[in-house]
Amino acid sequence: MQIQLDTIESSVKNECKQAISELEAEVSDFTSDLNLIGIPFWDYKAYTFKVLFPSHSDHAILHPDPKTYTQHRGQQRVTHQFNQLTSSKHFLLIFIRTLDQQKNFGIRDKAVVASLIMIVLQDKMEYFTEILKALLNELVDKSVEKKHPKLMLKTESVVEKLVTNWLSLNMYTYLKKHAGKTLFMLYKAIKHQTEKGPIDGITSEARYSLSEDRLLREKIEPKALTILLRSDNDDGREPVSCKVLDCDTITQAKEKALDAIYMNTPHSKRPSVYDVDLMWQSGQRGHLPLKDEDVTTQVHSGWKRINTLMHYHVPDGANMSLVQSTTKNDMVREMHGMIEITSGSSLSAITPIITMEEGVKVFHLHKQDDNQNAPRSGGQKVISEIFLTRLLATKGTLQQYVDDLFSTILRADSTLTTAVKYLFDFLDNAARRHNIVDPEVVHTWKSNSLPLRFWVNIVKNPEFVFDVSKSHIVDSCLSVIAQTFMDSCSLSEHRLGKDSPSSKLLFAKDIPRYRKQVSQYYRNVQEMPPVNDRDMTQAMTELSMTNVTDFNVSVALKELYKYSMQYSFELIEALDEDPSARKMYLANRFEQVQNIIEGTQYY
């Protein structure tokens, strides 16, 4: 299988060289812009919210309490009581353990509780680290007892999510100062490369893809066009040139037009693609508004085709303008499957066929049959050589950007975050404490912490770090790269065959090289001078002081209290059974808080 892969990869080298040179020319343009305007990083508050609450576009913690002064003071007194309890290490540890032991306390609940705790303790990172160490020690003990070395591989308790949150906050400065640029360059390179070829506006399948599930299998030869465009408020400035394809839908053309006009503007500060119309200034014909659907839209045999630039016979060099839209087309918003970045989520499902009228289906580049709605399974289907060639060509074009990112992630020098060294030393010490001499066990522990818990999440979701939009095709490519990084951190050998997922075949030749980098990284970090408790305390104090955000902590405390009430019987029982908690009368204090809160109208 490897010989076959090498043969195919060799056959696409010339195609890759041409694509690489073209991409480098385009990348150099936005690299020079980066030097002038900088990378559009989210500020610390926005970043923190996105990594802690990835499925939310809004949350009560972002807003002050809409209450009267008297109500606000009353709620402050109430939340202060519960806050004092969470400031007790014994109470918080027993609270977390008790929740984890409940059968109906699911993965989503664990993630929510971990994020709420992070909000409450964001200005007490030294205390948070103490809690995390205690929970990690317990997790290691259980793992060793069960002879199960895959520590933190899955989210089985609150502690795994706490590790993710702790690392995420500690790594923000490192992202901004060091790793962010290579991640941003990879994102931009993928975006440029995928948009150079046709992308189906319904399925998000593309000619240039790293994912077989998002690979366009139709033979389409689009014509590249350059349109000259100006926004409706450009005051007579020179028009901006924009590269499009004649097979682009009007919404796709608008996306590219907005990228061209607002290339130096963060995505959240741009007009939405749904708030503007594309107007063709076509000489004697006057101004013609271009729409994805209008009276000229073609319908044949129950299929309606979305309008494209080719449909309107738009020529190369056409004059266009973006004007404020007078209508809202929710159907188009739904069809084009853009991921709403304000939510911070990464949608992966193919956008379903939308029935505009009864019995009429919509398509763009190819008609999606009903039995194609289910995602393709790369592991169950033999991928043909021609399609593997397309994937390898895209991979070859993006290879250098992937290499650069992995090299940056796996660099152990003076820029290394204190928390990473501290965590890795903690895991080394835990292994020694349990007389674990197998280096593969500690390697696995480390891989399941920083790479799996932090880097994979960030590589898959650059919109957590940058103010950018992310289409489905870009999302799928990043997922393949993130999976490659995970495979590189694993010591398990994957035997490749004809039924192997294409994503594993793509980087099969590179994985051994990446694995060596990972192992060397762990050795380099281990050989660095240890971080003593005083240095760690100083680092956590600085993190607490320099990155304080104005989240509504009262809301987070209120939500945590609701969880404590949901399992109050079990929590009081656990507090009564713990000798240290009994000495501190924690069960009584919790019941007193209950009585105070139940006697108010604020909860």
RATAUR-V90637 format. One record per residue. RES is the residue in one letter. PSI is psi in whole degrees, -180 to 180 (999 if undefined). Layout:
RES:PSI + RES:PSI
//
This chain:
M:-41 + Q:-38 + I:-43 + Q:-42 + L:-45 + D:-40 + T:-47 + I:-43 + E:-38 + S:-36 + S:-22 + V:8 + K:-43 + N:-42 + E:-40 + C:-42 + K:-45 + Q:-46 + A:-38 + I:-44 + S:-39 + E:-43 + L:-40 + E:-39 + A:-43 + E:-40 + V:-36 + S:-31 + D:-50 + F:-17 + T:-42 + S:-35 + D:-37 + L:-38 + N:-27 + L:-47 + I:-15 + G:170 + I:139 + P:68 + F:143 + W:151 + D:172 + Y:-39 + K:-48 + A:-43 + Y:-48 + T:-45 + F:-42 + K:-39 + V:-28 + L:-35 + F:67 + P:-22 + S:6 + H:137 + S:-19 + D:160 + H:152 + A:-25 + I:-15 + L:-8 + H:145 + P:160 + D:125 + P:62 + K:166 + T:167 + Y:-44 + T:-45 + Q:-41 + H:-46 + R:-38 + G:-44 + Q:-36 + Q:-44 + R:-41 + V:-50 + T:-30 + H:-38 + Q:-47 + F:-33 + N:-38 + Q:-38 + L:-45 + T:-18 + S:-8 + S:120 + K:-41 + H:-45 + F:-47 + L:-40 + L:-43 + I:-38 + F:-48 + I:-45 + R:-42 + T:-44 + L:-44 + D:-29 + Q:-10 + Q:130 + K:-31 + N:13 + F:96 + G:180 + I:-42 + R:-42 + D:-41 + K:-42 + A:-42 + V:-47 + V:-43 + A:-39 + S:-39 + L:-41 + I:-40 + M:-41 + I:-44 + V:-36 + L:13 + Q:-27 + D:13 + K:55 + M:-27 + E:-44 + Y:-43 + F:-41 + T:-38 + E:-45 + I:-45 + L:-44 + K:-44 + A:-44 + L:-38 + L:-40 + N:-42 + E:-40 + L:-41 + V:-45 + D:-45 + K:-40 + S:-44 + V:-40 + E:-37 + K:0 + K:42 + H:99 + P:-10 + K:64 + L:131 + M:17 + L:-39 + K:162 + T:93 + E:-10 + S:174 + V:-32 + V:-36 + E:-41 + K:-32 + L:-39 + V:-47 + T:-47 + N:-43 + W:-46 + L:-42 + S:-44 + L:-38 + N:-27 + M:-2 + Y:-49 + T:-39 + Y:-40 + L:-46 + K:-40 + K:-26 + H:-66 + A:-21 + G:-39 + K:-45 + T:-33 + L:-42 + F:-40 + M:-39 + L:-47 + Y:-47 + K:-39 + A:-43 + I:-45 + K:-47 + H:-46 + Q:-44 + T:-36 + E:-9 + K:-23 + G:174 + P:141 + I:126 + D:124 + G:-16 + I:-52 + T:-14 + S:16 + E:143 + A:154 + R:-44 + Y:106 + S:153 + L:-10 + S:126 + E:-35 + D:-20 + R:21 + L:127 + L:120 + R:-3 + E:147 + K:103 + I:130 + E:87 + P:159 + K:129 + A:134 + L:153 + T:121 + I:149 + L:120 + L:156 + R:150 + S:172 + D:2 + N:37 + D:1 + D:43 + G:15 + R:165 + E:139 + P:153 + V:131 + S:144 + C:129 + K:129 + V:175 + L:148 + D:-18 + C:0 + D:139 + T:168 + I:-37 + T:-41 + Q:-41 + A:-39 + K:-39 + E:-46 + K:-36 + A:-43 + L:-38 + D:-40 + A:-45 + I:-39 + Y:36 + M:-26 + N:14 + T:130 + P:148 + H:-38 + S:-17 + K:5 + R:161 + P:149 + S:151 + V:-22 + Y:-4 + D:-2 + V:154 + D:148 + L:121 + M:126 + W:120 + Q:90 + S:55 + G:-125 + Q:-24 + R:-5 + G:-152 + H:121 + L:116 + P:131 + L:133 + K:153 + D:-28 + E:130 + D:-164 + V:-17 + T:-5 + T:134 + Q:134 + V:122 + H:130 + S:43 + G:9 + W:130 + K:124 + R:131 + I:140 + N:144 + T:175 + L:-35 + M:-38 + H:-37 + Y:0 + H:43 + V:125 + P:168 + D:138 + G:11 + A:144 + N:126 + M:161 + S:151 + L:125 + V:157 + Q:130 + S:142 + T:-10 + T:158 + K:125 + N:91 + D:-29 + M:-45 + V:-41 + R:-40 + E:-42 + M:-40 + H:0 + G:33 + M:141 + I:126 + E:108 + I:-24 + T:-25 + S:-16 + G:12 + S:163 + S:101 + L:138 + S:-14 + A:144 + I:134 + T:127 + P:160 + I:135 + I:123 + T:107 + M:-42 + E:162 + E:124 + G:3 + V:129 + K:157 + V:140 + F:166 + H:-80 + L:-30 + H:153 + K:126 + Q:112 + D:160 + D:-37 + N:0 + Q:-2 + N:-31 + A:137 + P:144 + R:146 + S:108 + G:-26 + G:-11 + Q:-5 + K:135 + V:124 + I:133 + S:159 + E:-37 + I:-38 + F:-37 + L:-35 + T:-43 + R:-43 + L:-43 + L:-34 + A:-43 + T:-42 + K:-44 + G:-36 + T:-36 + L:-3 + Q:-47 + Q:-35 + Y:-35 + V:-46 + D:-44 + D:-42 + L:-48 + F:-39 + S:-38 + T:-44 + I:-38 + L:33 + R:123 + A:99 + D:-158 + S:-15 + T:-7 + L:134 + T:135 + T:-40 + A:-34 + V:-48 + K:-43 + Y:-44 + L:-45 + F:-40 + D:-38 + F:-44 + L:-38 + D:-45 + N:-37 + A:-39 + A:-43 + R:-39 + R:-32 + H:13 + N:38 + I:116 + V:-11 + D:111 + P:-23 + E:-30 + V:-49 + V:-37 + H:-45 + T:-42 + W:-46 + K:-40 + S:-34 + N:-2 + S:-85 + L:-54 + P:-51 + L:-43 + R:-24 + F:-61 + W:-42 + V:-41 + N:-42 + I:-41 + V:-41 + K:-27 + N:67 + P:-19 + E:-11 + F:-29 + V:-39 + F:152 + D:79 + V:167 + S:157 + K:116 + S:169 + H:-39 + I:-40 + V:-42 + D:-44 + S:-38 + C:-43 + L:-34 + S:-39 + V:-42 + I:-41 + A:-40 + Q:-38 + T:-41 + F:-41 + M:-45 + D:-33 + S:-27 + C:-12 + S:145 + L:-5 + S:133 + E:131 + H:117 + R:121 + L:139 + G:-175 + K:-21 + D:3 + S:147 + P:141 + S:-31 + S:-32 + K:-31 + L:-37 + L:-49 + F:19 + A:-40 + K:-23 + D:-24 + I:-45 + P:-39 + R:-44 + Y:-37 + R:-39 + K:-40 + Q:-42 + V:-48 + S:-41 + Q:-37 + Y:-46 + Y:-39 + R:-44 + N:-42 + V:-41 + Q:-36 + E:-10 + M:154 + P:138 + P:154 + V:115 + N:170 + D:-34 + R:-43 + D:-39 + M:-41 + T:-43 + Q:-43 + A:-42 + M:-35 + T:-43 + E:-42 + L:-40 + S:-37 + M:-37 + T:-22 + N:31 + V:131 + T:163 + D:47 + F:152 + N:92 + V:-32 + S:-39 + V:-44 + A:-42 + L:-40 + K:-43 + E:-39 + L:-39 + Y:-38 + K:-39 + Y:-39 + S:-35 + M:-34 + Q:-33 + Y:38 + S:-39 + F:-48 + E:-37 + L:-46 + I:-40 + E:-44 + A:-38 + L:-37 + D:-31 + E:-18 + D:123 + P:-45 + S:-40 + A:-36 + R:-42 + K:-31 + M:3 + Y:40 + L:-35 + A:-43 + N:-42 + R:-39 + F:-41 + E:-34 + Q:-42 + V:-42 + Q:-46 + N:-40 + I:-46 + I:-41 + E:-22 + G:7 + T:171 + Q:10 + Y:-13 + Y:999
//
